[in-house]
Amino acid sequence: GQSFFRENVSCPSRLIVSMGCDTGDQTHFGLIRIALVVVPFLYVGTQISKNFAALLEEHDIFVPEDDDDDD
């Protein structure tokens, strides 16, 4: 009866220890791991977009115009 409900309880914090939540498997370096994944992919995406923009500009498909003369 009650063991069925204990297995399906999600435990977002350490305050719910009495419900049978195992808090030993939590990662302590969550932000560091996120940064180690996000930063390289962000850099690779930046390089790909820069190369693609240069390719489009080289083939005169997209040429940015300097419209800074709004006097």
N, C-alpha and C positions, 0 to 999 in steps of 0.2 A: 503494500500500500504506500507507505511514506517514502520508501527508497526510490520509487519511480519519480517522485517529485524532486527529490534531492539531486538526482542525476541531471535533471533538465534545468536547474537554476544557474543562471549566468552570474558571475561574481565580478563586477567591475572594480570593486575596491577591497581592501583588506579588512573592512569593518564587518563583512559578512562571513566570518570564520565559523560561526555556529551552524551554518547551513551545510557544512561539509565541503566547502570549497578548498581546493588545493592551491595555496598561494606560492608554493615552492618553484613553480615553473615560469614565473614572471620574469621578463627580461628587464635588467636594470639599466641597460644602455640603449634604450629605445630611440632617443633623439640622435645619438651618435650613429646608430645603425641606419636610421632614416637618412641622415646626412651623407653617409657613405654610399647610399644607393642613389639619392637624388642628385648630388653634385656631379658625379661623372656623366650621368645621362643628360643633365642640363648642359654640360660642356659639349658633349657629343652633338646634341641637338643644335646648339649654337653654331658649331663648326659646319654642320650639314646645311643649315639655313644660309650661312654666309657664303658657302661654296655654290649653293644653288642660285642665290641672288647674283653672284658674280657671273655664273653661267648665263643667266637670263639677260644680264646687262651686256655680256660679250656678244650675244646673238641678237641684240637690239630688240628683244621681246619686251623687256622692262628697263627703261632708262629713267632714273629719278631726275626730276627737274629741280633746280634751285630757285624757288619762288620767294626768296628772302627780300626782294626789292618791293616792299609794300609801302613805299613812301607816299 
